[in-house]
Amino acid sequence: MMQSKICTYILVALLTVACLFAAGCTGDDGSPPDGTTEPKSISIGYVLWDSEIASTNVIKQVFEEAGYDVTLIAVDAAPLYQGLAKGEFDFTVSSWLPRTHQAYMEEFGDQVDEVAINMNGTRIGLVVPAYVTIDSIEEMNGVRDQFDGKIIGIEPGAGIMAATEEAIEDYDLEYTLVSSSSAGMASALRKAVQNEDWIVVTGWTPHWKFARWDLKYLEDPKGIYGGEEHVATLARQGLAEDDPEAYAILQRFHWTPEDMESVMLDIDDGMTETEAANKWLDAHPDQVDAWLGKA
């Protein structure tokens, strides 16, 4: 009996010490006693275009500097908008408007929050090496054999692919649109330029290929590809209320096509995405401070 009571006293004492220890490890609000807090988390959706890989890795490091744990979620264009509408990730800086992603905004625009424009001066269209002797989409049928009857595209779900299907129909082009990827398109372009072969690809600005080679857009007199575009930052509905600090960073995030192209070019030259983004951020501390609200 005495042994049982002693064991009970010991158990109570141990539980008391454990409770006191646990209480001492947190503040009154449950935070650590030294005032530190657990890092916030945020998730970013993006499409696997070279341009969006660059911008997403830059904004990722900005949020990491602000103390966030960041998760990147790579998807195709349609799932990008579907996922954002469902709240499967917090934001994207990859929305090309008004033409490229028009169909997705028509379907999901009322289910997402259009935060801000993060880049002006973008463009899409059909791109050829400068040595190609035609200048307009209307001339393509006359040189079909030189192009092997193919337009080299990217991912099937991309807005530029839908625009190109429309261009083939409206211009009555005797061409096949070949689905590939951003990397596959660039690889085919690289090989053609090295051999001075003719090639026509789906292209957009900004992109490192314009800094690497002498290229030109084919004129689009019917305006299928639209005019100048912009890239928008979209957020899931409710982010502004859930995390005002994150939302404010997104409202301030804005850079130029030249900025983006420098990051893309470093990646193409062999840097990792993280290294290239970090190089740009290190060279632009005032810009980073402005995005973080420190300027």
N, C-alpha and C positions, 0 to 999 in steps of 0.2 A: 504493500500500500504506500509506504513512504517513498519507495523508488518511483512509483507511478506519479506521485505529486511532484517529485523533483524533476522528472522528465517534462511534466506539464509546465512548471515554472521556467525551465530552460527554453521550451518551445515559445512561450509567450515573450520571453526576453529577446529571443532571436527575431521574432516577428516585429517587436517594437523597434529594435535596432535597424532592421531592414526598412521599416516605414520612415524612420527618421533620416536614414541615408538617402532614400528616394526623394524625400522632401527637400533635402539639402542640395540635391543635384539639379533642381529647377527653381526658377523664380516664382513669384506669386502667380504669374500668368502661364506657368508651365514651361517657360523658356529656360535655357541653361543659366546658371548663376552669374556667369561672366558677361551676360548680356548678348551673347551671340544667338543667332537664329538659324534654323535649318534653311538651306538654300531653296529658293523658289524653283519650280520647274516650269518649263514651257516647251511646246512642240511646234515644229515648223514643217509644213508641207511644201513640196516643190516638185517641179518636173525636171527630168534629166536632160535639159538643154545645157550647153556649155555656159550660156549667159546666166541661167538660173542657178547652176551649181556655184558660180562665182558669187552672185549676190547673196545666196542663202548662207554660204560659208562666212561671208563678211558679217552679216547680221547675227549669225550664230555667235561669233566671237565678241560682238558688241554686247550681247545679252550675257555671255559668260563673264565679261568684265563687270557687268552690273550685278553679278552674284547669282545668276540663274544656272540651273542644270538644264541643258538644252538637248532635246531629241529631234533628229532630222528624219522625216518620213518622205521617201521618194516614191512618187506615183505618176501615172499618166495624167493627161489633162482632165479627162472626164472624172476620174476618181478624186482629183484634186478638189474640184468644186463640190462633188457629192460628199466627200469627207468633211470639208469645211462646213457645209450646210448641216451635217449631222453632229458637228462638234467633236469629230474624231481627232482633230489637232487644233491648235490655237490660231495660227495665222499662216499666210503665205505672202511672199513678195514677188510672186511669179505670175500675176494676172496681166496679160497683154490685151489692151483695149484701145479703141472700141471694136476693132475688126477681128483680130485673131481669135479671141475667146468669146466672141459675141454670143454664140449659141449657148454656151455654158452660163453666161450671165442672164440670158433670157430665161433660162430654166431655173437657175438657183439664186439669181441676184437678190430676190426679196428675202432670202434665208441667210444671207451673209452681211457683214458690215464692211462697206467700202471705206477704209480708213483714210487713205491719202494716195497721191501720185508719188511714187518714189523715183521715177525717171521719165524725162521727156525726150523726144527726138528719136524714137525707135521706128523701125520700118520693116515690112516683110515684102517678099516678091520672088521672082525668078532671077537667079544670079548666074552669070557666065564669066569666064576669064576675059580680060580686056582684049586679048588677041582674037576673040571670036568676032567675025565681021558683020554680024547683025546687031541691031540696037533695040528691036521691039519684039514683043510676043507675036505680033501679027506677021512677022517674017519667018517664024519658026518652021512652018510647013515646007517652005522652000528649001530648007537645009536639013530636012529630017534625017537623011542618011549620015550626015556628019555627026549628029547627036545620037545615032543608033536608035532613034525613035523612042528615047527614054528620058524621063525627068527623074532625077535621083532625089527622093524625098527623105523624110525622117519617120518618126513613130506614126502609125496609122491614125491615132486619136488626136493628133495635133491640129490646131485650128488652121495652120498654114497648109496642111494637107487637104482639108475641106475646101479651102480657097482655091487650091490648085486643081482639084477635081472640077470646081466651077469654071476655072479658067479654060481647062481642056474643052469643056462643053461650049462655053460662050464664044471662044475663039475657033471652035471646030478643029482643034489640034489633033493630028494623027500621031499621038504619042501615048505611051503607057507611063503612068506614075508608079515608080518603084518605091515601095515602103522600105525603110531602113531604120536608122537611128541617127541622132545628132552626130555621134562619133563615126558611124558608118558613112554618112554623107560627107563629112570632112575628110575621111580617108580616101574616098573615091575622088574627091576634088583634088586632094594632094597628088594622087597618082596621075591624074589627067594633066594637071599643070606641069608636073615634072616632065611629062612626055609631050607637052604642048598639044594634047588631044582636045577635041571639043567636048564640052560637058555642060549641062544645065542642071542646076540644083535648086531646091527650095532654100531660100536664104533669108536672113534677118540681120538687122543692125540694132544693138551692137553685137559683134562677133569677132573673135580673133582672126578669122580668115581674111578679113579686109586689111588687117595690119600685116599679115603674112604674105599675101599675094595681091597682084593687081587685078581687081575684079570690078564688075559693073552690074547694076540691075538692068534687066530688059524693061523698056518702057511698057506701060500698061494703060493704053489709051481708054480702055473700057472701065478702068478703075476697080477691077475685081479685088485687088489686094488693099484697096483703100489708100489713104494718104498717110501722113505722119501719125504714129501711134504713141502710146505711153504705157508704162508699166505701173500697175496699181498694187498697193498693199491691201489685202483683204483679211478680215479677222472673223472668227466665229462670233455669233451673236452672244452678248453677255460678257465678252472679254473686258470691255471698258469698265464694267462694274466690278468684275471679279479681280482685276489686276490693273488699276489705273496707271501704275508705274510703267508696266509693259506697254500699255496702250499709248502712253505719252511718247515713249521711245519710237514706236511705229509712226506716230504722227510727225515726228521730226526727221525720220530717215529719208534722205533724198541724196542721190548722187548722179553723175553724168555717164553717158555712153563711153566716154574716154576712160573714166575711172574703171568701169566694168571691163572694158577691153584689155586694160593693163593686167588685171587679175587673170583673165582668161588666157592671155598670151603667156604669162608665167606658168600656168598649169600646162599649156601645150609644150612649153620648153622643158618640162620635166619636174617642176615643183609639185608637191602634193597640194590638194585643195586647201588644206589648213595652212601650209607654208605660204602659199600665194596670198591668201586672205590676210594672214598675219603681216606679211611684208607691206601690203597696202595700208593696213591700219597703223603700223609703226611709222609710215611716212606721212600720215595725215592725222596727227594727234588732235589738232584743233577741230577737225571734222567729227572725230569720235566724241570729243567732249561736248560738241553741240548736240549730237544725237542723244547723248546721255543727260542732257540738260545741265551740264556743268559750265557751259560757256556764258 
